[in-house]
Amino acid sequence: MVYLELTDVSKIYGEKVLFDRVSLQVAKNTKVALVAKNGTGKSTLLRVAAGIDLPEGLGSGMYVHKDARMAYLPQEPDFGENATVMDAVFNSDNEMVRAVRDYEEALSHTDKPNRLANALGRMDELQAWDIEARIKEVLFKLNIERFDQKVSTLSGGQRKRVALAKLIIDEPDLIIMDEPTNHLDLDMIEWLEEWLQSTNLTLLMVTHDRYFLERVCNRIIELDGGEIFHYTGNYSDFLEKKGTREETSAAELDKDKKRMKKELEWVRRMPSGRGTKAKSRIKDFNDLKSKVGGHRGDDELTIEIKGQRLGGKILEAHNIGKAYGERTLVKGFSYKFQKGERAGIVGKNGAGKSTLLHMLTKELEPDTGKVVHGVNTHFGYYTQDGINLDKDKRVIEVIREIAEFIPLEKGLKLTARGLLNRFMFPDKQQQVYVSQLSGGERRRLYLLTILMKNPNFLILDEPTNDLDIMTLNILEDFLMDFPGCVLIVSHDRFFLDKICQHLFIFEEDGNLRDWNGLYTEYREVRKEELSAEKAVRVEKAANAPAAAPKPKSDAPEEHVSQETRKAIRRIEGKLKKLEESKAKINKVFLDPTGLNPDKIADLGRELNELNEQIEEKEMEWMELVG
């Protein structure tokens, strides 16, 4: 069964053709990824598929199956100025979600007892009592805690997580997602990956996360040169089949080049008098020239910038720490970087990764310890907040403001224009204004401005966001050959595994674990550690004296002290009593016969207070079990 179909759709901006007469189908229960170079129209094609942008071209069309409820996750979600997190999450056409929304609103309007009674009846009719807990669970998993906060006050990453939570809670049949893993930390990405793997939903998405492509998708569509190429299978299948296609294309290109050479010889010796046959040959030659000249190989982005020499002392951290109030972000971190090191920093959002970078670059003074820079250490610092390119300047002007020439290996020099060509900005695009570039193209240009300063110590804070897979491959090759040091903060597991020799991993209370090995190896070892810790707790519990029965609960995932365990049990006992009180009131509301308005209002206020107490105790329980 086809859930989504695009037929002969085109999109053109001025002289730039993003795609021309493209067609694709997404069948029920398939998980499809769209891959392409930056600036070729991936996000635009998704917007057309979601019905936000209209397709161009005669005979173009879009079809969505009548039984397929569709949801769209953009790169930059917009909920309006006044919407709260709860408003955004509950804005749904799902009956049960709307019922919970009405119930929550009724609880805050106890002066309208009939409204609360109706909301309770609707919840019972739809059997929607578990949906509220599920909504809060999803929000908690995505690190969204303040439900009354206005969405307009959130960061871009927080808005993305709110939009993702709404989508998951709404349970659509067909999901269209644009870079869903951007701004999510590694735990959230893995949780989302598992959720997508475990569901039978239909998915069309754009992502640069190659592990995501490998583990979630069963079909990949490539948009290349305005054409669509279809591949069945996951990312590794795609690489194999794409390689076969390009080998065939290369053989055809070689034939075209030989034919073009013969045509060129004929054109040059052609007499000045041009008959009909001659004009036809010239037209064929021009068409062939355009075909050969338009073919671009994936090896065009080559980087040969020469780094400055590093001294014996490069970058040293001596027992540095940083805290804000009672919260410790970094605790007693020490390390001495050696020549040629490639290290990664891993941690949850808000763990302190950027704080550590700011201390290492001396933009932030540590509370304890000190940071020492070598006299020959020259940093190139790529930050998420540093992409502040002048939108009114042309691409070539941005680069020339930094330097006209940059040094290469073996004493050679490269002009700004030549370097831009190597970064896949051809001569024509160098005259384009920055405001006309895609998000990925701007990041590529910003990265180029960092490299042009000829650093010998690169610090890259989330460099992979919005970059296409081809650019990532070339950037990875460059970083592996870079003669200086590299320190990377990234949520891209594939990127970390390919580049980093070891990792600094944020764990509890600002402690950093120095892990020698790959990120995926660390995750496997960490799972084994947690499993072993849980087994020890189970064994201790089995050997402990018999205790009074207590409510069933999930065992904490981390080792806890005896006092903490007692606190957890006390909270579980209180939660049980609160839930019993709530159930009694709900039972009364289900048959409000004989209740007067004042009594209903009193019970409504009591129920509201119980919900607040339950939420407070649940948060305390979550903090204790970690």
C-alpha positions as CSV (number, residue, x, y, z in Angstrom):
1,M,0.0,0.0,0.0
2,V,1.4,3.4,-1.0
3,Y,1.2,6.0,1.8
4,L,2.9,8.9,0.0
5,E,3.6,9.5,-3.7
6,L,5.2,12.5,-5.6
7,T,4.9,12.6,-9.3
8,D,7.0,14.8,-11.7
9,V,7.6,17.5,-9.1
10,S,10.1,20.3,-9.7
11,K,11.5,23.2,-7.7
12,I,13.4,26.1,-9.3
13,Y,14.7,29.3,-7.6
14,G,15.7,31.8,-10.3
15,E,18.3,30.1,-12.4
16,K,18.9,27.3,-9.8
17,V,17.1,24.0,-10.5
18,L,17.0,22.1,-7.3
19,F,15.2,19.1,-8.8
20,D,13.3,18.5,-12.0
21,R,10.4,16.1,-12.6
22,V,11.2,14.0,-9.6
23,S,9.0,11.1,-8.6
24,L,9.0,8.9,-5.5
25,Q,6.8,6.5,-3.6
26,V,6.8,5.6,0.1
27,A,5.0,2.4,0.9
28,K,3.4,1.6,4.2
29,N,5.8,0.4,7.0
30,T,8.9,1.4,5.0
31,K,11.5,3.6,6.6
32,V,13.0,5.8,3.8
33,A,16.0,8.1,4.1
34,L,16.7,10.9,1.5
35,V,20.4,11.7,1.1
36,A,22.0,14.4,-1.1
37,K,24.7,17.1,-1.1
38,N,24.0,20.3,0.8
39,G,22.1,22.8,-1.3
40,T,20.5,20.3,-3.7
41,G,17.0,20.6,-2.2
42,K,16.6,17.8,0.4
43,S,14.7,20.0,2.9
44,T,12.7,21.5,0.0
45,L,11.6,18.1,-1.3
46,L,10.5,17.1,2.3
47,R,8.5,20.3,2.5
48,V,6.8,19.5,-0.8
49,A,6.1,15.9,0.5
50,A,4.6,17.4,3.7
51,G,2.3,19.7,1.6
52,I,4.0,22.9,2.9
53,D,5.6,23.9,-0.4
54,L,3.7,23.5,-3.7
55,P,5.4,21.6,-6.4
56,E,6.1,23.1,-9.8
57,G,5.8,21.7,-13.3
58,L,2.9,20.6,-15.5
59,G,1.4,17.3,-14.5
60,S,3.1,17.3,-11.1
61,G,1.2,16.0,-8.1
62,M,1.2,14.7,-4.6
63,Y,-0.8,11.9,-3.1
64,V,-1.2,10.9,0.6
65,H,-3.3,7.9,1.5
66,K,-6.6,8.8,3.2
67,D,-5.9,6.5,6.2
68,A,-2.4,7.9,6.8
69,R,-2.2,10.5,9.5
70,M,0.9,12.5,8.6
71,A,3.2,14.5,10.9
72,Y,6.2,16.7,9.8
73,L,9.2,17.5,11.9
74,P,11.1,20.5,10.4
75,Q,14.7,21.5,11.3
76,E,13.5,24.7,13.0
77,P,10.1,24.1,14.6
78,D,7.9,27.2,15.2
79,F,5.0,27.1,17.7
80,G,4.2,30.8,17.9
81,E,5.1,33.4,20.5
82,N,2.6,32.6,23.3
83,A,2.4,28.8,23.2
84,T,3.7,26.9,26.3
85,V,5.4,23.5,26.1
86,M,2.1,21.9,27.2
87,D,0.2,23.8,24.5
88,A,2.6,22.6,21.9
89,V,2.5,19.0,23.0
90,F,-1.3,18.8,23.3
91,N,-2.0,20.5,20.0
92,S,-3.1,17.3,18.3
93,D,-6.0,15.7,16.4
94,N,-5.5,12.5,18.4
95,E,-8.7,12.0,20.4
96,M,-6.9,10.6,23.5
97,V,-4.4,13.4,23.6
98,R,-7.2,16.0,23.3
99,A,-9.0,14.3,26.1
100,V,-6.0,14.5,28.4
101,R,-5.6,18.2,27.4
102,D,-9.2,18.9,28.3
103,Y,-8.7,17.0,31.6
104,E,-5.6,19.0,32.5
105,E,-7.4,22.3,31.6
106,A,-10.4,21.3,33.7
107,L,-8.2,20.6,36.7
108,S,-7.0,24.2,36.6
109,H,-10.6,25.5,36.4
110,T,-12.2,24.1,39.5
111,D,-14.9,26.8,39.4
112,K,-16.5,24.9,36.6
113,P,-17.4,21.5,38.1
114,N,-19.4,20.3,35.2
115,R,-16.4,20.7,32.9
116,L,-14.3,18.5,35.2
117,A,-17.0,15.9,35.4
118,N,-17.3,15.8,31.6
119,A,-13.5,15.6,31.2
120,L,-13.3,12.7,33.6
121,G,-16.1,10.9,31.7
122,R,-14.4,11.4,28.4
123,M,-11.1,10.0,29.8
124,D,-12.8,6.9,31.1
125,E,-14.7,6.4,27.8
126,L,-11.5,6.5,25.8
127,Q,-9.5,4.6,28.4
128,A,-6.9,7.4,28.2
129,W,-5.8,7.4,31.8
130,D,-2.3,6.2,31.0
131,I,-1.7,8.7,28.3
132,E,-0.7,11.6,30.7
133,A,2.0,9.4,32.3
134,R,3.2,8.4,28.9
135,I,3.4,12.1,27.8
136,K,5.4,13.0,30.8
137,E,7.7,10.0,30.3
138,V,8.4,11.1,26.7
139,L,9.1,14.7,27.8
140,F,11.4,13.4,30.6
141,K,13.3,11.2,28.1
142,L,13.8,14.3,25.9
143,N,14.9,16.3,28.9
144,I,11.8,18.6,28.8
145,E,10.9,19.4,32.4
146,R,9.1,22.7,32.6
147,F,5.7,22.2,30.9
148,D,4.5,25.8,31.7
149,Q,7.5,27.5,29.9
150,K,6.8,29.5,26.8
151,V,8.3,27.8,23.7
152,S,9.5,31.2,22.4
153,T,12.0,31.3,25.4
154,L,13.5,27.9,24.5
155,S,16.7,27.4,22.6
156,G,16.6,26.0,19.1
157,G,17.6,22.6,20.4
158,Q,14.9,22.6,23.1
159,R,12.2,23.6,20.5
160,K,13.4,20.7,18.4
161,R,12.9,18.3,21.3
162,V,9.4,19.7,22.1
163,A,8.4,19.2,18.4
164,L,9.9,15.6,18.5
165,A,7.9,14.9,21.8
166,K,4.7,16.1,20.2
167,L,5.3,13.9,17.2
168,I,5.9,10.8,19.2
169,I,3.0,11.4,21.5
170,D,0.6,12.0,18.6
171,E,1.4,8.6,17.1
172,P,1.0,9.4,13.4
173,D,1.0,6.7,10.7
174,L,3.4,8.6,8.4
175,I,6.3,10.7,9.7
176,I,8.4,13.2,7.7
177,M,11.5,14.3,9.6
178,D,14.3,16.7,8.7
179,E,17.5,16.0,10.6
180,P,15.8,14.5,13.7
181,T,19.1,13.9,15.6
182,N,20.3,17.5,15.4
183,H,20.6,19.0,18.9
184,L,19.9,15.6,20.7
185,D,22.5,14.2,22.9
186,L,23.7,10.6,22.5
187,D,21.4,9.0,25.0
188,M,18.4,10.7,23.3
189,I,19.6,9.7,19.9
190,E,19.9,6.1,20.9
191,W,16.5,6.2,22.6
192,L,14.9,7.7,19.4
193,E,16.7,5.1,17.3
194,E,15.2,2.3,19.4
195,W,11.8,3.8,19.3
196,L,11.8,4.0,15.5
197,Q,13.2,0.5,15.2
198,S,10.4,-0.9,17.4
199,T,7.4,0.7,15.6
200,N,5.7,-0.2,12.4
201,L,5.3,3.5,11.3
202,T,6.1,4.7,7.9
203,L,9.0,7.1,7.7
204,L,10.6,9.6,5.3
205,M,13.5,11.5,6.6
206,V,16.7,13.4,5.9
207,T,19.6,12.7,8.2
208,H,23.4,12.7,8.1
209,D,23.6,10.3,11.1
210,R,25.1,7.2,9.4
211,Y,24.5,4.8,12.3
212,F,20.8,6.0,12.2
213,L,20.7,5.2,8.5
214,E,22.2,1.8,9.1
215,R,20.0,0.7,12.0
216,V,16.6,2.4,11.1
217,C,16.2,2.6,7.4
218,N,15.3,-0.1,4.9
219,R,15.4,2.1,1.8
220,I,17.5,5.0,0.7
221,I,16.7,7.6,-2.0
222,E,19.6,9.7,-3.3
223,L,19.0,13.1,-4.9
224,D,21.9,13.7,-7.2
225,G,22.1,16.2,-10.1
226,G,18.4,16.8,-9.9
227,E,17.7,13.1,-10.4
228,I,16.4,10.5,-8.0
229,F,18.2,7.1,-7.5
230,H,16.6,4.4,-5.4
231,Y,18.4,1.8,-3.2
232,T,16.8,-1.0,-1.2
233,G,18.4,-1.8,2.1
234,N,20.3,0.2,4.8
235,Y,23.3,2.5,4.7
236,S,25.9,-0.2,4.0
237,D,23.7,-1.6,1.2
238,F,23.4,2.0,-0.2
239,L,27.2,2.4,-0.2
240,E,27.7,-0.9,-2.1
241,K,25.0,-0.2,-4.7
242,K,26.0,3.4,-5.1
243,G,29.6,2.3,-5.8
244,T,28.4,0.0,-8.5
245,R,26.3,2.8,-10.1
246,E,29.2,5.2,-10.1
247,E,31.5,2.6,-11.7
248,T,29.1,2.3,-14.5
249,S,28.7,6.1,-14.7
250,A,32.5,6.5,-14.8
251,A,32.8,4.1,-17.7
252,E,30.2,6.1,-19.6
253,L,31.9,9.3,-18.7
254,D,35.2,8.0,-20.1
255,K,33.5,7.2,-23.4
256,D,31.9,10.7,-23.4
257,K,35.3,12.3,-22.9
258,K,36.9,10.4,-25.8
259,R,34.0,11.3,-28.0
260,M,34.3,14.9,-26.9
261,K,37.9,15.0,-27.8
262,K,37.1,13.8,-31.4
263,E,34.4,16.4,-31.6
264,L,36.7,19.1,-30.4
265,E,39.2,18.2,-33.2
266,W,36.5,18.4,-35.8
267,V,35.2,21.7,-34.5
268,R,38.7,23.3,-34.6
269,R,39.4,22.3,-38.2
270,M,35.9,23.0,-39.4
271,P,35.7,25.6,-42.3
272,S,34.2,29.0,-41.6
273,G,31.2,28.4,-43.8
274,R,28.7,26.5,-41.5
275,G,26.0,24.4,-43.1
276,T,23.1,22.7,-41.5
277,K,25.2,19.6,-40.8
278,A,28.0,21.6,-39.2
279,K,25.6,23.5,-36.9
280,S,24.1,20.2,-35.8
281,R,27.6,18.9,-35.0
282,I,28.3,22.0,-33.0
283,K,25.1,21.6,-31.0
284,D,26.0,18.0,-30.3
285,F,29.5,19.1,-29.2
286,N,28.0,21.8,-26.8
287,D,25.6,19.3,-25.3
288,L,28.4,16.8,-24.8
289,K,30.6,19.5,-23.3
290,S,27.9,20.4,-20.8
291,K,27.3,16.7,-19.9
292,V,31.0,16.0,-19.3
293,G,31.6,19.4,-17.5
294,G,28.6,18.9,-15.3
295,H,29.9,15.6,-13.9
296,R,31.4,16.1,-10.5
297,G,33.2,13.4,-8.6
298,D,33.1,13.0,-4.9
299,D,36.8,13.6,-4.6
300,E,36.6,17.3,-5.4
301,L,36.8,18.4,-1.7
302,T,40.5,17.9,-1.0
303,I,42.2,19.8,1.8
304,E,45.9,20.2,1.9
305,I,46.3,23.1,4.3
306,K,49.6,23.1,6.1
307,G,49.4,23.4,9.9
308,Q,51.9,25.4,12.0
309,R,54.5,23.5,13.9
310,L,53.6,22.5,17.5
311,G,56.0,22.9,20.4
312,G,56.9,20.5,23.1
313,K,54.1,21.9,25.3
314,I,50.7,22.1,23.6
315,L,47.8,22.3,25.9
316,E,47.7,21.2,29.6
317,A,44.8,21.1,32.1
318,H,45.9,20.8,35.8
319,N,43.0,19.8,38.1
320,I,40.6,22.3,36.6
321,G,37.0,22.5,37.9
322,K,33.9,24.7,37.5
323,A,30.7,24.9,39.5
324,Y,27.6,27.1,39.3
325,G,25.9,27.3,42.7
326,E,25.5,23.8,44.1
327,R,26.0,22.2,40.6
328,T,29.4,21.0,39.7
329,L,30.0,20.8,35.9
330,V,33.7,19.9,35.8
331,K,35.5,18.3,38.7
332,G,39.3,17.9,38.9
333,F,40.1,17.4,35.2
334,S,43.7,17.0,34.3
335,Y,45.3,16.1,30.9
336,K,48.4,16.9,28.8
337,F,47.8,16.8,25.0
338,Q,50.4,15.2,22.8
339,K,51.2,15.9,19.1
340,G,48.8,14.4,16.7
341,E,46.1,13.5,19.2
342,R,42.4,13.3,18.2
343,A,40.1,13.2,21.2
344,G,36.4,13.5,21.6
345,I,34.2,14.9,24.4
346,V,30.9,13.1,25.1
347,G,28.1,14.0,27.5
348,K,24.4,14.8,27.8
349,N,23.1,18.2,26.9
350,G,23.9,20.6,29.7
351,A,26.6,18.3,31.2
352,G,29.3,20.9,30.8
353,K,31.0,20.1,27.5
354,S,31.0,23.7,26.3
355,T,32.1,24.9,29.7
356,L,35.1,22.6,29.5
357,L,36.0,23.9,26.0
358,H,35.8,27.5,27.2
359,M,38.1,26.8,30.1
360,L,40.6,25.0,27.8
361,T,40.7,28.0,25.4
362,K,40.9,30.4,28.4
363,E,37.6,32.1,27.5
364,L,36.4,31.1,31.0
365,E,38.5,31.1,34.2
366,P,38.3,27.8,36.1
367,D,37.3,27.8,39.8
368,T,40.1,25.5,40.6
369,G,43.4,24.5,38.8
370,K,44.9,26.1,35.8
371,V,45.2,25.8,32.0
372,V,48.6,26.2,30.2
373,H,48.9,26.9,26.5
374,G,52.1,26.2,24.5
375,V,53.7,29.3,22.9
376,N,53.4,27.7,19.5
377,T,49.8,26.5,19.9
378,H,47.4,28.2,17.6
379,F,43.7,27.3,18.0
380,G,41.1,27.0,15.3
381,Y,37.8,27.0,17.3
382,Y,34.6,26.1,15.4
383,T,31.6,26.8,17.6
384,Q,27.8,26.6,17.1
385,D,27.5,30.2,18.1
386,G,30.4,31.4,15.9
387,I,28.6,31.1,12.6
388,N,28.1,34.8,12.2
389,L,28.9,35.3,8.5
390,D,27.9,38.6,6.8
391,K,24.9,37.7,4.8
392,D,25.3,40.7,2.5
393,K,28.8,39.6,1.3
394,R,29.6,37.2,-1.5
395,V,31.2,33.9,-0.7
396,I,34.5,35.0,-2.2
397,E,34.5,38.2,-0.2
398,V,34.1,36.4,3.1
399,I,37.2,34.4,2.3
400,R,39.3,37.2,1.0
401,E,38.7,39.2,4.1
402,I,40.8,36.6,6.0
403,A,43.5,36.0,3.4
404,E,44.3,36.1,-0.3
405,F,46.6,33.1,-0.1
406,I,47.0,30.2,2.3
407,P,50.0,27.9,2.7
408,L,50.0,24.4,1.4
409,E,52.4,21.5,1.8
410,K,55.8,21.6,0.1
411,G,55.9,25.4,0.1
412,L,53.0,25.9,-2.3
413,K,50.3,28.5,-2.0
414,L,46.6,28.4,-2.9
415,T,44.4,31.4,-3.7
416,A,41.1,32.0,-1.9
417,R,39.3,31.2,-5.2
418,G,41.2,28.0,-5.6
419,L,40.5,26.9,-2.0
420,L,36.8,27.6,-2.4
421,N,36.8,25.4,-5.5
422,R,38.2,22.6,-3.5
423,F,35.5,23.1,-0.9
424,M,32.9,22.5,-3.6
425,F,32.2,26.2,-4.2
426,P,32.7,26.5,-7.9
427,D,33.4,29.9,-9.5
428,K,29.8,30.7,-10.2
429,Q,28.7,30.0,-6.6
430,Q,31.6,32.1,-5.2
431,Q,29.6,35.1,-6.5
432,V,26.5,34.1,-4.5
433,Y,25.6,36.0,-1.4
434,V,25.9,34.2,1.9
435,S,22.2,34.8,2.5
436,Q,21.5,32.5,-0.5
437,L,23.4,29.5,0.9
438,S,21.8,26.5,2.6
439,G,22.5,25.8,6.2
440,G,25.0,23.1,5.4
441,E,26.8,25.4,2.8
442,R,27.1,28.1,5.5
443,R,28.6,25.6,7.9
444,R,31.1,24.5,5.3
445,L,32.0,28.1,4.5
446,Y,32.4,28.8,8.2
447,L,34.7,25.7,8.6
448,L,36.8,27.0,5.8
449,T,37.3,30.4,7.5
450,I,38.6,28.5,10.5
451,L,41.0,26.4,8.5
452,M,42.3,29.4,6.5
453,K,43.8,30.8,9.7
454,N,46.3,27.9,9.6
455,P,45.7,26.5,13.1
456,N,47.6,23.5,14.6
457,F,45.1,22.7,17.3
458,L,41.5,22.3,16.0
459,I,38.6,22.5,18.5
460,L,35.3,21.5,16.8
461,D,32.0,21.9,18.6
462,E,29.3,19.9,16.8
463,P,30.9,20.3,13.4
464,T,28.7,17.6,11.7
465,N,25.3,19.3,12.1
466,D,23.7,20.0,8.7
467,L,26.7,18.7,6.7
468,D,25.9,16.2,4.0
469,I,27.5,12.7,4.1
470,M,29.9,13.4,1.3
471,T,31.3,16.5,3.1
472,L,31.5,14.4,6.3
473,N,33.6,11.7,4.5
474,I,36.1,14.2,3.2
475,L,36.2,16.2,6.5
476,E,36.9,12.9,8.3
477,D,39.7,12.1,5.8
478,F,41.2,15.5,6.4
479,L,41.0,15.3,10.2
480,M,42.7,11.8,10.2
481,D,45.6,13.3,8.2
482,F,45.7,16.6,10.1
483,P,49.3,17.0,11.5
484,G,48.1,18.9,14.6
485,C,45.8,18.1,17.5
486,V,42.0,17.7,17.2
487,L,39.4,18.0,20.0
488,I,35.8,17.3,19.0
489,V,32.5,17.7,20.8
490,S,29.9,15.7,18.8
491,H,26.7,13.7,19.0
492,D,27.6,11.9,15.8
493,R,28.6,8.4,16.8
494,F,29.9,7.4,13.4
495,F,32.1,10.5,13.3
496,L,33.4,9.9,16.8
497,D,34.2,6.2,16.1
498,K,36.0,7.1,12.8
499,I,38.1,10.1,14.1
500,C,38.8,9.9,17.9
501,Q,41.5,7.8,19.4
502,H,40.1,8.3,22.9
503,L,37.2,10.1,24.6
504,F,36.6,12.3,27.7
505,I,33.1,11.2,28.9
506,F,31.0,13.2,31.3
507,E,29.6,10.9,34.0
508,E,28.2,11.8,37.4
509,D,28.9,15.0,39.4
510,G,31.3,16.6,36.9
511,N,33.6,13.6,36.7
512,L,35.2,12.9,33.3
513,R,36.2,9.4,32.3
514,D,39.2,9.1,30.0
515,W,38.3,6.2,27.7
516,N,40.9,4.8,25.3
517,G,38.8,3.3,22.5
518,L,35.7,3.8,20.3
519,Y,32.5,5.3,21.5
520,T,30.5,2.2,20.6
521,E,33.0,0.1,22.6
522,Y,32.4,2.3,25.6
523,R,28.6,1.9,25.3
524,E,28.9,-1.9,25.3
525,V,31.2,-1.8,28.3
526,R,29.0,0.6,30.1
527,K,25.9,-1.6,29.5
528,E,27.9,-4.5,31.0
529,E,28.9,-2.4,34.0
530,L,25.3,-1.4,34.6
531,S,24.1,-5.0,34.2
532,A,26.8,-6.2,36.7
533,E,25.8,-3.5,39.2
534,K,22.2,-4.5,38.9
535,A,23.1,-8.1,39.5
536,V,25.0,-7.2,42.7
537,R,21.9,-5.3,43.9
538,V,19.6,-8.2,43.2
539,E,22.0,-10.6,45.0
540,K,22.2,-8.4,48.0
541,A,18.4,-8.0,48.1
542,A,18.0,-11.8,47.8
543,N,20.3,-12.3,50.8
544,A,18.8,-9.6,52.9
545,P,16.4,-10.3,55.7
546,A,12.8,-10.5,54.6
547,A,11.1,-7.1,54.6
548,A,7.5,-6.0,54.5
549,P,6.0,-6.0,50.9
550,K,6.6,-2.9,49.0
551,P,5.3,-1.4,45.7
552,K,7.0,-2.9,42.6
553,S,9.4,-0.4,41.0
554,D,12.2,-0.5,38.5
555,A,15.6,-1.0,40.1
556,P,17.9,2.0,40.0
557,E,20.3,1.9,37.1
558,E,23.2,3.1,39.3
559,H,24.8,1.9,42.5
560,V,23.0,3.6,45.5
561,S,23.8,3.8,49.2
562,Q,21.6,2.2,51.9
563,E,20.3,5.6,52.9
564,T,19.3,6.4,49.3
565,R,17.6,3.1,49.0
566,K,15.6,3.8,52.1
567,A,14.6,7.2,50.8
568,I,13.4,5.6,47.5
569,R,11.2,3.1,49.5
570,R,9.7,6.0,51.5
571,I,8.8,7.9,48.3
572,E,7.3,4.8,46.7
573,G,5.1,4.3,49.8
574,K,3.9,7.9,49.6
575,L,3.3,7.6,45.9
576,K,1.1,4.5,46.5
577,K,-1.0,6.3,49.0
578,L,-1.4,9.4,46.8
579,E,-2.4,7.2,43.8
580,E,-5.0,5.4,46.0
581,S,-6.5,8.8,47.1
582,K,-6.6,9.9,43.5
583,A,-8.3,6.7,42.4
584,K,-11.0,7.3,45.1
585,I,-11.8,10.8,43.9
586,N,-11.8,9.7,40.2
587,K,-14.3,7.0,41.2
588,V,-16.6,9.5,42.8
589,F,-16.4,11.8,39.7
590,L,-17.4,8.9,37.5
591,D,-20.9,8.9,39.1
592,P,-21.4,12.6,40.2
593,T,-25.1,11.9,41.1
594,G,-25.9,13.7,44.3
595,L,-22.8,15.9,44.3
596,N,-23.5,19.6,44.5
597,P,-21.3,22.2,42.7
598,D,-19.4,23.2,45.8
599,K,-18.5,19.6,46.6
600,I,-17.4,19.0,43.0
601,A,-15.2,22.1,43.2
602,D,-13.7,21.0,46.5
603,L,-12.9,17.5,45.1
604,G,-11.5,19.1,41.9
605,R,-9.1,21.2,44.0
606,E,-8.1,18.2,46.0
607,L,-7.5,16.2,42.9
608,N,-5.3,19.0,41.5
609,E,-3.3,19.1,44.7
610,L,-2.9,15.3,44.5
611,N,-1.6,15.5,40.9
612,E,0.9,18.1,41.9
613,Q,2.1,16.0,44.9
614,I,2.4,12.9,42.7
615,E,4.4,14.8,40.1
616,E,6.7,16.2,42.8
617,K,7.3,12.7,44.3
618,E,7.9,11.2,40.9
619,M,10.6,13.8,40.2
620,E,12.2,13.1,43.6
621,W,12.1,9.4,42.7
622,M,13.7,10.0,39.3
623,E,16.5,12.1,40.9
624,L,17.3,9.4,43.5
625,V,17.4,6.5,41.0
626,G,19.3,8.6,38.5
